[in-house]
Amino acid sequence: TDVAEQFQNLQKAQKAAEIEKNDAKKNVEEARVKELNEKNEVLKGRLDALMDVEQRLTEAMSMRVKLETQVATLDQDLASARKEGESLTKTVSTLEETLSMRD
């Protein structure tokens, strides 16, 4: 009976050790999942921030293209105005010459 009792105690101890081992594994896995979830949240925050920056860069590049187009249009308008100014200056000179010939 002593041997049988020792054998039963050994079996109980083995079962208890197996349960502790499984509990420890479960605790480690849960801690790892928690750690990964926390890292995932941090990465989601960083991704959101990067996507926001990307959106602002896209908007800024779009605004730059619009401004460059406006500048090109203004340059053309300025060149046209200069030509008109030169033409008017010539016309005024011609009129002044004509008037001075009449005198």
Secondary structure, DSSP 8 states (H G I E B T S, - for coil): -HHHHHHHHHHHHHHHHHHHHHHHHHHHHHHHHHHHHHHHHHHHHHHHHHHHHHHHHHHHHHHHHHHHHHHHHHHHHHHHHHHHHHHHHHHHHHHHHHHHHH-
